Amino acid sequence: MALIGEVPVQALHIMGWNVRRHVPGILTRSADRWQQRAPRIRALLNQEAPLLIGIQEALPHQVAFVQESLGATYKAVGHGRGPHGAGERCPLIFDSKRLKLLEWEQRALSDQPTHAGSRSWGNLIPRIVVTGIFLDRATGNHFQAINTHLDHLSGRSRLSSARAIKQLAAASSFPTVVTGDFNAATGSPPLLELLSDGILVDTWDAAQTRVSEKWGTFSSYREPRRNGPRLDWILVSTGVRVERAGINANRHHGGWGSDHLPVHAVVEFDQSGDQP
């Protein structure tokens, strides 16, 4: 049974998921092998059918696999984090039948955001953020989507990246949805920064209904822990109505598709909001 699945036409089903990069099978355990995980990822995506998903830690063939699993109308924006667009990426993948992409941009999370592959905040590998402005064809609403994957080692990088993302949300005239693996839990400096000043709120806290246990999102292919650390988040700008939120611990084909659990939110935007 789907945790969220299809939603009423006035709402959007948003999902965030670190799908775990494809590591050659000889280098990893059975549960982590792509040939084991791919059918599980496909089954979950087919069941949930989000209208917009921000994925993290994806290689190009994994992005294509997610698109193909969701259907022919799904498109993706975002390229690799390296200086020439290669490597892992954090794309926004969306149903183009429902959502019209108006513009998009990828920035480095560094002091040189327009310099692809740049690093300046203590992270050893480049970190990126992808933004898109969308028109919801069903409601006429416009919104901004942001997707990212913060550094796993450098606390300074995570905090500086959080400030940059909050600035992107604050600068937009449109309501904003942020999906990401922040590698940071409740009460950590990056989350305190993102949720300060009343610009963004956590969809779990803001939801009218929570449709799951409060699972820790990094389960490492094991039974998830109740009230474990949440590293994966969906935030929205204040004023966005959050109908439902959940953390998806469902198993498919006998296991999980990633070492992270997907996170979900069902949101509605104020139809009187600014238009371009």
C-alpha positions as CSV (number, residue, x, y, z in Angstrom):
1,M,0.0,0.0,0.0
2,A,1.3,3.5,-0.9
3,L,2.3,5.8,1.9
4,I,1.0,8.8,-0.1
5,G,0.3,7.9,-3.7
6,E,-2.1,10.0,-5.8
7,V,-3.3,13.2,-4.3
8,P,-6.2,15.7,-5.0
9,V,-5.6,17.9,-8.0
10,Q,-5.1,21.1,-5.9
11,A,-2.2,19.5,-4.0
12,L,1.3,18.4,-5.0
13,H,3.0,15.2,-3.8
14,I,6.7,16.1,-3.2
15,M,9.3,13.5,-2.4
16,G,13.0,13.5,-1.5
17,W,15.3,10.5,-1.7
18,N,19.0,9.8,-1.5
19,V,19.0,6.8,-3.8
20,R,22.6,5.8,-2.9
21,R,25.1,5.9,-5.7
22,H,25.8,2.8,-7.7
23,V,28.9,1.1,-6.3
24,P,30.4,-1.9,-8.2
25,G,29.2,-5.1,-6.6
26,I,32.6,-6.5,-5.8
27,L,33.2,-3.5,-3.4
28,T,30.0,-3.7,-1.4
29,R,27.6,-6.0,0.4
30,S,24.6,-7.7,-1.2
31,A,22.0,-5.3,0.0
32,D,23.9,-2.4,-1.5
33,R,24.3,-3.9,-5.0
34,W,22.4,-1.9,-7.7
35,Q,21.0,-5.0,-9.3
36,Q,19.3,-5.8,-6.0
37,R,18.2,-2.3,-5.4
38,A,16.9,-1.2,-8.8
39,P,13.7,-3.2,-8.8
40,R,12.9,-2.0,-5.2
41,I,13.4,1.6,-6.2
42,R,11.2,1.1,-9.3
43,A,8.4,-0.6,-7.2
44,L,8.4,2.2,-4.7
45,L,8.3,4.9,-7.3
46,N,5.5,3.2,-9.2
47,Q,3.5,2.9,-6.0
48,E,4.0,6.5,-4.8
49,A,4.1,8.4,-8.2
50,P,5.3,11.8,-6.8
51,L,4.8,14.8,-9.0
52,L,8.2,16.2,-8.0
53,I,11.1,14.4,-6.6
54,G,14.5,15.7,-5.5
55,I,17.1,12.8,-5.6
56,Q,20.6,12.8,-4.2
57,E,23.8,10.8,-4.8
58,A,22.7,9.7,-8.3
59,L,24.9,8.8,-11.2
60,P,23.6,9.6,-14.7
61,H,22.2,6.1,-15.4
62,Q,20.4,6.2,-12.0
63,V,18.7,9.5,-12.9
64,A,17.6,7.9,-16.2
65,F,16.3,4.9,-14.3
66,V,14.2,7.0,-11.9
67,Q,12.8,8.9,-14.9
68,E,12.0,5.8,-16.8
69,S,10.4,4.2,-13.7
70,L,8.1,7.2,-13.2
71,G,7.0,7.4,-16.8
72,A,7.6,9.1,-20.1
73,T,6.3,12.5,-19.0
74,Y,8.9,12.8,-16.3
75,K,11.9,15.2,-17.0
76,A,15.0,16.0,-15.1
77,V,17.2,19.0,-14.6
78,G,20.6,19.1,-12.9
79,H,24.0,17.8,-14.0
80,G,27.1,16.4,-12.2
81,R,28.9,18.3,-9.5
82,G,32.3,18.2,-11.1
83,P,33.9,21.1,-13.1
84,H,32.7,19.6,-16.4
85,G,29.3,18.4,-15.3
86,A,30.3,14.8,-14.5
87,G,29.8,12.7,-11.4
88,E,27.1,12.5,-8.8
89,R,24.1,14.9,-9.2
90,C,21.1,16.2,-7.3
91,P,18.4,16.5,-10.0
92,L,14.9,17.7,-9.8
93,I,12.7,15.2,-11.5
94,F,9.1,16.2,-12.3
95,D,6.0,15.3,-14.2
96,S,6.1,17.7,-17.2
97,K,2.4,16.9,-17.9
98,R,1.5,18.6,-14.6
99,L,4.4,20.9,-14.0
100,K,5.9,23.3,-16.5
101,L,9.5,24.2,-15.9
102,L,10.0,27.9,-16.5
103,E,13.7,28.2,-15.5
104,W,16.4,26.4,-13.6
105,E,19.9,26.8,-12.3
106,Q,22.7,24.8,-10.7
107,R,25.1,26.4,-8.4
108,A,28.2,25.3,-6.5
109,L,27.9,25.6,-2.7
110,S,31.0,27.7,-2.4
111,D,32.2,31.3,-2.4
112,Q,32.1,31.0,-6.2
113,P,28.6,29.6,-6.9
114,T,28.9,30.1,-10.7
115,H,32.2,28.3,-10.9
116,A,31.3,24.6,-11.4
117,G,33.3,22.2,-9.3
118,S,34.4,24.9,-6.8
119,R,35.0,24.1,-3.1
120,S,35.7,26.7,-0.4
121,W,34.0,25.8,2.8
122,G,36.0,22.8,4.0
123,N,34.3,20.1,1.8
124,L,36.7,17.8,0.0
125,I,34.3,17.2,-2.9
126,P,32.1,19.7,-4.7
127,R,28.6,20.3,-3.3
128,I,25.8,21.7,-5.4
129,V,22.3,23.0,-5.2
130,V,19.7,22.8,-8.1
131,T,16.8,25.3,-8.2
132,G,13.8,25.4,-10.6
133,I,10.8,27.6,-11.0
134,F,7.6,25.7,-12.0
135,L,4.1,26.5,-13.1
136,D,1.5,24.1,-11.9
137,R,-0.7,23.6,-14.9
138,A,-3.6,22.4,-12.8
139,T,-3.8,25.3,-10.4
140,G,-2.0,28.1,-12.1
141,N,0.4,28.4,-9.1
142,H,4.1,29.1,-9.4
143,F,6.7,27.8,-7.0
144,Q,10.4,27.4,-6.5
145,A,12.0,24.0,-5.9
146,I,15.4,23.5,-4.4
147,N,17.3,20.2,-4.1
148,T,20.7,19.6,-2.5
149,H,23.1,17.1,-0.8
150,L,25.2,18.7,2.0
151,D,28.7,17.5,2.9
152,H,29.1,14.4,5.0
153,L,32.4,15.5,6.7
154,S,32.6,19.2,7.1
155,G,30.3,20.9,9.6
156,R,31.5,24.3,8.4
157,S,30.5,23.4,4.8
158,R,27.0,22.2,6.0
159,L,26.4,25.4,7.9
160,S,27.6,27.7,5.1
161,S,25.5,25.7,2.6
162,A,22.5,26.0,4.8
163,R,22.9,29.8,4.8
164,A,23.2,29.8,1.0
165,I,20.0,27.7,0.6
166,K,18.1,29.9,3.0
167,Q,19.1,32.9,1.0
168,L,17.8,31.3,-2.2
169,A,14.5,30.7,-0.5
170,A,14.3,34.3,1.0
171,A,15.2,35.9,-2.3
172,S,12.4,34.3,-4.3
173,S,9.0,35.9,-4.8
174,F,7.5,32.4,-5.1
175,P,6.7,29.8,-2.4
176,T,9.6,27.4,-2.0
177,V,10.0,23.7,-1.4
178,V,13.5,22.4,-0.3
179,T,14.4,18.7,-0.6
180,G,17.7,17.4,0.5
181,D,20.0,15.0,2.3
182,F,21.5,17.5,4.8
183,N,23.6,15.0,6.6
184,A,22.4,16.8,9.7
185,A,19.7,16.0,12.3
186,T,17.2,18.0,14.3
187,G,18.9,20.6,16.5
188,S,22.1,20.6,14.5
189,P,23.6,24.0,13.4
190,P,22.5,23.6,9.7
191,L,18.9,22.8,10.7
192,L,18.9,25.6,13.2
193,E,20.1,28.0,10.5
194,L,17.6,26.8,7.9
195,L,14.7,27.1,10.3
196,S,15.7,30.4,11.8
197,D,14.1,33.7,10.9
198,G,10.8,32.1,9.9
199,I,11.7,31.7,6.3
200,L,11.4,27.9,6.1
201,V,9.6,25.3,8.2
202,D,9.9,21.6,8.5
203,T,7.0,19.8,6.7
204,W,7.0,17.1,9.4
205,D,6.3,19.7,12.1
206,A,3.9,21.7,9.9
207,A,1.8,18.8,8.6
208,Q,-1.8,18.5,9.5
209,T,-1.4,14.7,9.3
210,R,1.7,12.5,9.7
211,V,1.2,9.2,7.8
212,S,4.1,7.3,9.3
213,E,6.2,6.8,12.4
214,K,9.0,9.3,12.9
215,W,11.6,7.0,11.5
216,G,15.3,7.8,11.3
217,T,16.0,8.3,7.6
218,F,19.5,6.7,7.4
219,S,18.6,3.0,8.0
220,S,21.5,1.4,6.1
221,Y,19.3,-1.4,4.8
222,R,18.2,-2.4,8.3
223,E,14.9,-2.1,10.1
224,P,14.5,1.7,10.7
225,R,14.6,3.2,14.2
226,R,11.7,5.1,15.6
227,N,12.9,8.7,16.5
228,G,16.3,8.0,15.0
229,P,18.1,10.9,13.4
230,R,16.5,12.5,10.4
231,L,19.2,13.3,7.8
232,D,16.7,13.8,4.9
233,W,14.3,16.6,4.9
234,I,11.5,18.5,3.1
235,L,11.2,22.1,4.1
236,V,8.8,24.7,2.8
237,S,8.5,28.5,3.0
238,T,6.1,29.8,5.6
239,G,2.6,30.1,4.3
240,V,2.7,26.8,2.3
241,R,0.0,24.5,3.6
242,V,1.3,21.0,4.5
243,E,-1.5,18.5,4.3
244,R,0.5,15.4,5.0
245,A,4.1,14.3,5.7
246,G,5.7,10.9,6.0
247,I,8.9,8.8,6.1
248,N,8.6,5.8,3.9
249,A,9.9,2.6,5.5
250,N,8.0,0.3,3.1
251,R,9.9,-2.8,1.8
252,H,9.6,-3.9,-1.8
253,H,10.8,-7.3,-3.2
254,G,12.0,-8.2,0.3
255,G,14.1,-5.1,1.1
256,W,14.8,-1.4,0.7
257,G,16.0,0.4,-2.4
258,S,18.5,2.6,-0.7
259,D,20.4,3.0,2.6
260,H,18.2,6.1,3.1
261,L,14.4,6.2,3.5
262,P,12.4,8.5,1.2
263,V,10.6,11.4,2.7
264,H,7.3,12.8,1.5
265,A,5.1,15.8,1.8
266,V,1.7,16.8,0.3
267,V,1.5,20.6,-0.1
268,E,-0.8,23.3,-1.3
269,F,0.2,26.8,-2.4
270,D,-1.7,30.0,-1.9
271,Q,-3.4,30.6,-5.3
272,S,-3.3,34.3,-4.7
273,G,0.6,34.2,-4.6
274,D,2.8,36.3,-6.9
275,Q,2.9,35.4,-10.6
276,P,5.7,36.2,-13.0
